[in-house]
Amino acid sequence: MNANYTSYTNEQFNNLITSINQDKNILLQQIQTNAANGDIKKIRFLANQVERVEDFLKRIKELEYDWNVIMRDTTDKEMVIETQVNQVGKQSDQTPGEENMKLSIMGDILKVETVSSDGRMLSNRIPIPLFRQIISTAVQYIDKQGYVKVSEVLGDLKEDIIEQSNYKKSPRIPIYVIFKLATNKNIFKVSEKNSHHYELDSGLFASDIPGIIDNLLIEAKMQTD
């Protein structure tokens, strides 16, 4: 990884975001001016522009995050990947259940968005068949030994992840995102003995998980529609 090049690119992202925010402020000022003049038609037009600009900013931040993941993918250490994937939330002293995670479905893709208290968002897109495969493999490990590690699922599914998703250089990330989601939804829990071990949440059995995942995807689909 070329650290200087990564730094330069991040600086360009920041400059772009700053520039767009300045343009958004101009639009907001124009809304105030037209509000004083009572021009409702112009206000609605400008408000629509502001909404589209904010959506554009959100997409740019997602691209910046994806860039950083690509450029930092030079290690196989779980804690480094965890910091990348969970840069919003864990560092703000939130527990998994307190993070705001939103699911939506686009065709055969599950989109997982994690939003921090300051509004920053990271987004991951995982094919639904791969999502089910990762969950199923994890549950098999839990059923066998009482817990599962990200590295164990990675060892079994690395080639599948590379083949089925866009995480060619970072196949660990979708596993961690799914484990994080399962913890957030009270399906998994982090072991009290080892923070790298995931267990089924209290009162759940391996046989319960397929139905729970089906309901989770149905809810995500309903929210999307």
N, C-alpha and C positions, 0 to 999 in steps of 0.2 A: 504493500500500500504506500502511495506517495502522500505523506501527511500534509505537505505544503499544498499539493493540488486539491486535496480534500478541503483544507481550510479555505482556499480561494473559492471553491465552488460553494461552500456554505456561506461565505461572505456575499457571493452573488445572489444566493437565495434570499438572504437577509435584506440586501439592497432592493431586490424586486418586491419583497413583501412591504418594505417601508414605502416604496414608491406607490404601490397600489393602495396602501392605507391613506396616503396623502390624497390620492384621487378620490378615495371614498369620502374623506373629510370635506373635499370640495363639493361633492354631491350632497352631503348632509347640510352644508351651508346653503346650497341652492334650495334645498327643501325648506329651510327656515325662511329664506327670502320670499319664496312663493307662498309660504303659509301666511306671511304678513300681507301679501297681495291677494290672498284668497283664491289662488289659481289651483283648484282641486285637480284638474286634469294633469297639469304639470307635476304636481306633488305625487300623484299615483305613478306617473312615468318614472320619476326620479327614485321613488321608493323601490320600484321594481328593479331599477339599475343597481341600487345599493344591495338588494338581496342577491342579485346575480354576482356582484363583486365579492360578497362575503363567501358565497359558494366557491367562487374561483380561488379565493385565498385558502380555503380549506383544502382544495385539491393540491395547491402548491405545497402546503405544509406536509401533505401525504407524500408527495414526490420527494421532498427534502428528506423525510424520514427514510423512504425507500433507498435513496442515494446513500445515506449514512450506513444503512445495513449492508449494502453492496460493498462499500469501501472499507468497512470495518470487519468484514468476514474473513479474518486471517487467523482465527484461533478456534479451538474446539472446546473451550472451557465453558461450562454451563453458566457460570456467574456473569461472564461477559455478555453472552447472548441474552441472559435474563435482563441485564441492564438495558440492552438495546430495545428489546421488545416491550419492556415495562418501564420505559423512561418517564411515563406519566403515571402516577399512582404510587408505586412503591417508594419513590423518593419523597413523597409528600405524607409519609406515615399513614397511608390508608391500608386497611386490611383488604384482602381480595373481595370480601362481601360488600365493602363500601365503595368499590370502584364502579363507575357508571359504564357498563358494557351494553352495547346495542347490537342486536343481530338483525340482518336483513338477508334476503335471498334474491340473487339475480341469476335466473336460469338455473344452472346446476352448480352455482357458486354460493358459498356461505360467506358473507361479509361480516367481520367482527370489528367493531369500532370501540375503542376505549377512550373515554373522555375524562380529563383531569378536572380538578376544581377550578383551575384558571382557564379552562376552555380549550386547552391544547388536546389534539386528538391524534391517535395513531390508528391505522386501518390495515387489516390483513384479509386477504381473499383466499379461501380454501375450498377446493372442489368438494362437494358434499360426499361423494363416494370415498374420497380420501379421509374426510372428517370421520366418517363411520368406521373406516378401517383403523385409524389411529385409536379411536375410543375402544373398539373391540380388542385390539392388541393389548392396550393398557389394562383393560379389565381381565384379560386372560392372565396377565402377570400378577395382578392383585389377587385373583382367585387362587393362583398357584402358591404365591409366597407371601401374600398379605400386603404387598406394596408394589409400586412400579416407579422406575426412574425414567427421566427423559432419554437418557443414553441407551436404555434397554430397548425402547420403542424405535429409537433412531437406528440401532443396530439391525433390527428386523425390517424396517420400512424405508431405509435411506433411498434405495433405488426406486421404490414406488413413488416417493415424494418428488424425487428429481424428475421422474417420467411424467407424473400427473399434474404437477404444479409449476408455478413460476419461481419456486424457491430452489433454483438449480445450485446456487453457491452457498445457500444457508438452509439446508433441509431440517435443521434442528428447530428453526423458528416456528413453523406451523404446529409442531408437537407441543412446544412450550405454550403457544397461544391457546391451543385446545385444552391443555391441562389447566391453564389460568381460567379459561371460560368454565370448565367443569367445576373448578373450585368456587368460582363466583356464583354458580348456580346450585351450590350445595350438593354436587354429585361426588366430587373428590374433596379431600381435605389434606393439608400438609401434615405429615407425621410430626408428632411432638418430639420424637427421638432424633429425627434426621430431616433437615429442611429440604433435602433433595428427594425424599421419598413421598409418594402420593398414595393415599389410601381411599377406600370408599367412605363416604360420609356416614355418620352414625345411623344405624337402622337400615341401611341399604344392603342389598345382596346383588351379586353379579347378574342374576336373572332379571333384576328390576331395570337394568340400564338400557336395554334396547327400547323398551316402551317409553322411558324417560327421554331418550334422545329423539324418538319419533315425535313426542309432544313438543319438545324444544324446537324442532324444525317446523312443525305446524304453526306454532306461535310466531316464529320468525317470518314465515310465509304470510301469515295473516297481517302482521305489522307492515310488511312490504306492500301488500295489496291495498 
